[in-house]
Amino acid sequence: MAHVTGTALLAAFVVGCSADTGTGGSAADSKPGETSVAAAAPGKYRTLPEPCGAVATSTLKDLLPGAAELSEEQQQKVYEGTAAVTYNTDRRVGCNWKSEDPSSSHTLSIDFERVVSYDPAVSDDDRAREVYTKKETSAGLTSPSGSPDSADGGKDEGTDSSKGDGKGDSSKDGTKGTKSDPPADSDPASHALTTPASTSASEGGSTGATADENTDDTTGSSADSLQPRVLDDLGDSAFLDDLLTRAGSTAQHRTVSVVFRTSNVIVTVEYTEQPAVSTVVPDSKELQEKAQAVARNLVDKFSE
């Protein structure tokens, strides 16, 4: 009889402990003041387009005129492009095309970077905005202060230029601590955001950019509009860089870059022309128009 009583007591003790544990666990899960941190929203894009198929053949024929002189088989090889070597095609892909003819050579390259935030408190879009802003700042540019992107980006860069001074003093912010200023007559207040993009541009490109546009220098405004600048109608954020440099001791080549962000993807388009004759300066306006056209087509592709 004593044995039965002991067993009953032991069973009651175990049941009591189990009940206490359940109650205690429930209380621990619902402590007042404790809230779980929700993970930031993932980016819109989980994959990237196939880069060498992202530009239409008709567009490549316009951008690579030298290919027209080749055999059909050689043309096909040029238009297929060469995929860029990357170590993670889920995160970054690219493609390059090149053609040559007796008068010049042309090169087109595109790069797709899908930004992923590994911080649960920072969304992929916010991280992509930070990466894009660094690229824009490296080009010596500052987004207009009215843009939400520039406000966030300025804080990330540790400056207040794009957030607090963008309206009246953006020209100071765009050149601060980077490149030499353009000539005074090519930097009116109305184009304060259009500043040279690199020291090499100031050594040869900045002056060359206006010299080859001498038909527009009578008014000044057309030449100014071709300066490196922020673009306000391409993707979520965008800018254009225009760089004229020397290749070796004589020939000069011009590279126009268009960089834009759409959600958590950053796209870079680079279009380069190098004339065979050293005295010929590539047409800035033509290269800019063609590079922007490629970028706009790529924006549409991401929207599909």
Secondary structure, DSSP 4 states (H G I P E B T S, - for coil): -HHHHHHHHHHHHHHHHHHHHHHHHHHHHT-TT--PPPPPPPPS-SS---GGGSS-HHHHHHH-GGGGGS-HHHHHHHHH-EEPP-S-TTTEEEEEEEEE-SSEEEEEEEEEEE-----TTS-HHHHHHHHHHHHHHHTT----TT-HHHHHHHHHTT--HHHHSHHHHHHHHHHTTSSPPPPGGG--GGGTT-----HHIIIIIHHHHHHTTTTTTTTSHHHHTTSSEEESSSSSEEEEEEEEEESTTS-EEEEEEEEEEETTEEEEEEEEEEESSTT----HHHHHHHHHHHHHHHHHHHH-
